[in-house]
């Protein structure tokens, strides 16, 4: 499902318990200096990540001060965030002139302690190549480092390296719990482009060998993926970023199933096996 950019007035872009991705939720909160917003999703653990701006996050009896180092756009600096326990309220206060804050969530019925993720804690992996048109960088905010401290939520930022190219290829899916081959994870993306008038394409193929859907994605587009193979690409001459939320049904670690007709490409893309191992 494609949700074009719109003024959501700080209301959830992807509401909890929705029809397409019931395991995940997503909100974009926009604030100006001194403004406060309280984020709370019953039955969902969340992660507060400023796309731009600096905020204080108060939750679970703790205050995590000055979260966020980016000013102009998501290419400015490393991300930061705060993990919020399932069902807990997070009071977000803007310290900069303005802030745009992503709130990622996954359904989880246990309550774990809150913590902050600072720039130096980000787990980064870069893979692919210009030759294979798959060169990208992934910055894990809630990745392998927090295994055991987070329930079912994985949060990352993905960047195309260079200008133009493919992401999420070889085509893969994760819509069925059938371990060890595959895990069921709902997924939500929010895209940004540099320069912002750039755009791209999100493919969604339900069955191997059958035609699927394609969405024209622009700066601010949100994609909710419940099932199917889902590579995406950006136009030549532009950089692409997407904020990624993965919400597991039965476990946190992601097990991707690569489309059989393209699976041999895993052996041709430098570093992709290291990338696969990081989604835990």
Residue pairs with C-beta under 8 A, 6 or more apart in sequence:
1 20
1 223
1 224
1 225
1 226
2 202
2 215
2 217
2 221
2 222
2 223
3 13
3 14
3 221
3 222
3 223
3 224
4 218
4 220
4 221
5 218
5 219
5 220
5 221
5 222
8 27
8 28
10 27
10 28
10 29
10 30
10 37
11 27
12 25
12 26
12 27
13 26
13 27
13 28
13 190
13 222
14 20
14 21
14 24
14 25
14 26
14 27
14 188
14 222
14 224
15 25
16 22
16 25
16 41
16 42
16 43
16 44
16 105
16 107
17 107
18 25
18 224
20 224
20 226
21 186
21 187
21 188
21 224
21 225
21 226
21 247
22 107
22 186
23 106
23 107
23 152
23 185
23 186
23 247
23 248
23 249
24 104
24 105
24 106
24 107
24 186
24 187
24 188
24 224
24 245
24 246
24 247
25 41
25 44
25 46
25 103
25 104
25 105
25 106
26 102
26 103
26 104
26 105
26 188
26 190
26 222
26 245
27 39
27 102
27 103
27 105
28 51
28 100
28 101
28 102
28 103
28 190
29 37
29 39
29 92
29 99
29 100
29 101
29 103
30 98
30 99
30 100
30 101
31 37
31 53
31 55
31 92
31 93
31 94
31 98
31 99
31 101
32 94
32 97
32 98
32 99
33 94
33 95
33 96
33 97
33 98
34 93
34 94
35 93
35 94
36 91
36 92
36 93
36 94
37 91
37 92
37 101
38 89
38 90
38 91
38 92
39 46
39 48
39 84
39 89
39 90
39 92
39 103
40 87
40 88
40 89
40 90
41 87
41 105
42 87
43 86
43 87
43 107
43 108
43 109
44 86
44 87
44 105
44 106
44 107
44 108
45 83
45 84
45 85
45 86
45 105
45 106
45 108
45 112
45 150
45 151
45 152
45 153
46 83
46 84
46 90
46 103
46 104
46 105
46 153
47 81
47 82
47 83
47 84
47 103
47 104
47 105
47 117
47 141
47 142
47 153
47 155
48 55
48 57
48 67
48 81
48 82
48 84
48 90
48 92
48 101
48 102
48 103
49 68
49 79
49 80
49 81
49 101
49 102
49 103
49 104
49 141
49 155
49 243
50 67
50 68
50 70
50 79
50 80
50 81
50 99
50 100
50 101
50 102
51 70
51 73
51 74
51 100
51 101
51 102
51 192
51 243
52 68
52 70
52 71
52 72
52 73
52 74
52 76
52 98
52 99
52 100
53 68
53 70
53 71
53 94
53 95
53 96
53 97
53 98
53 99
53 100
53 101
54 66
54 67
54 68
54 69
54 94
54 95
54 96
54 99
55 66
55 67
55 68
55 92
55 93
55 94
55 95
55 96
55 99
55 101
56 63
56 64
56 65
56 66
56 67
56 92
56 93
56 95
57 63
57 64
57 67
57 82
57 84
57 90
57 91
57 92
57 93
57 116
58 64
58 90
58 91
58 93
59 82
59 84
59 85
59 88
59 89
59 90
59 91
59 114
60 84
60 85
60 88
60 113
60 114
62 114
64 82
64 114
64 116
66 95
67 80
67 81
67 82
67 116
68 80
68 96
68 99
68 101
69 76
69 77
69 78
69 80
69 119
70 76
70 77
70 79
71 96
73 192
73 194
73 196
74 157
74 192
74 241
74 243
75 159
75 194
75 239
75 241
77 119
78 119
78 120
78 122
78 139
79 117
79 119
79 122
79 139
79 141
79 157
80 116
80 117
80 118
80 119
81 116
81 117
81 141
81 142
81 155
82 90
82 114
82 115
82 116
82 117
83 112
83 114
83 115
83 116
83 117
83 142
83 146
83 149
83 150
84 90
84 114
85 111
85 112
85 113
85 114
86 108
86 109
86 110
86 111
86 112
86 151
87 111
88 111
88 114
90 103
92 101
102 190
102 243
104 153
104 155
104 188
104 243
104 245
105 153
105 245
105 247
106 151
106 152
106 153
106 154
106 245
106 246
106 247
106 248
107 152
107 247
108 151
108 152
108 153
110 151
112 149
112 150
112 151
113 149
115 146
115 149
117 141
117 142
117 146
121 145
122 139
122 140
122 141
123 139
123 140
123 143
123 144
123 145
123 278
124 137
124 138
124 139
124 140
125 137
125 138
125 140
125 271
125 274
125 275
125 278
126 135
126 136
126 137
126 138
126 161
126 271
127 134
127 135
127 136
127 138
127 269
127 270
127 271
127 272
127 274
127 275
128 134
128 135
128 136
128 161
128 165
128 269
128 270
128 271
128 272
129 135
129 269
129 270
130 162
130 165
132 268
132 269
132 270
133 164
133 165
133 166
134 165
134 166
134 167
134 169
134 269
134 272
135 160
135 161
135 162
135 165
136 158
136 159
136 160
136 161
136 165
136 167
137 158
137 159
137 161
138 156
138 157
138 158
138 159
138 275
138 278
139 156
139 157
139 158
139 159
140 154
140 155
140 156
140 278
141 155
141 156
141 157
142 150
142 153
142 154
142 155
142 156
143 154
143 156
143 278
143 279
143 280
144 278
144 280
147 252
147 253
147 280
150 252
151 252
152 247
152 248
152 249
152 251
152 252
153 245
153 246
153 247
153 252
154 185
154 244
154 245
154 246
154 247
154 248
154 252
154 254
154 279
155 243
155 244
155 245
155 246
156 244
156 246
156 279
157 241
157 242
157 243
157 244
158 167
158 241
158 242
158 244
159 239
159 240
159 241
160 167
160 234
160 239
160 240
160 241
162 239
163 234
163 236
163 237
163 238
163 239
164 233
164 234
164 235
164 236
164 237
164 238
165 233
165 234
166 231
166 232
166 233
167 231
167 232
167 233
167 234
167 240
167 242
168 230
168 231
168 232
169 231
169 262
169 265
169 269
170 231
170 258
170 259
170 262
170 263
170 265
170 266
170 269
171 203
171 205
171 229
171 230
171 231
171 258
171 259
171 262
172 229
172 230
172 256
172 257
172 258
172 259
173 182
173 227
173 228
173 229
173 230
173 256
173 257
173 259
174 182
174 183
174 184
174 185
174 187
174 246
174 254
174 255
174 256
174 257
175 182
175 184
175 185
175 226
175 227
175 228
176 182
176 184
176 227
176 257
177 183
177 184
177 249
177 250
179 251
179 255
180 255
181 255
181 257
182 255
182 256
182 257
183 248
183 249
183 250
183 251
183 253
183 254
183 255
184 248
184 249
184 250
185 246
185 247
185 248
185 249
185 254
186 224
186 225
186 226
186 246
186 247
186 249
187 224
187 225
187 230
187 244
187 245
187 246
187 247
188 222
188 223
188 224
188 225
188 244
188 245
189 202
189 221
189 222
189 223
189 225
189 232
189 242
189 243
189 244
189 245
190 220
190 221
190 222
190 242
190 243
191 200
191 217
191 218
191 219
191 220
191 221
191 222
191 223
191 240
191 241
191 242
192 219
192 220
192 240
192 241
192 242
192 243
193 199
193 200
193 218
193 219
193 234
193 238
193 239
193 240
193 241
194 238
194 239
194 240
194 241
195 238
196 219
197 219
198 219
198 234
198 235
198 237
198 238
198 239
198 240
199 216
199 217
199 218
199 219
199 234
199 235
199 238
200 216
200 217
200 232
200 233
200 234
200 235
200 238
200 240
201 214
201 215
201 216
201 217
201 232
201 233
202 214
202 215
202 217
202 221
202 223
202 230
202 232
203 212
203 213
203 214
203 229
203 230
203 231
203 232
204 212
204 213
204 214
204 215
204 225
204 228
204 229
204 230
205 211
205 212
205 213
205 228
205 229
205 230
205 259
206 212
206 227
206 228
207 228
208 229
208 259
208 260
208 261
209 261
212 228
212 229
215 221
215 223
217 223
217 232
223 232
229 259
232 240
232 242
234 240
246 254
246 279
248 254
252 280
253 279
253 280
254 279
254 280
256 276
256 279
258 266
266 272
266 273
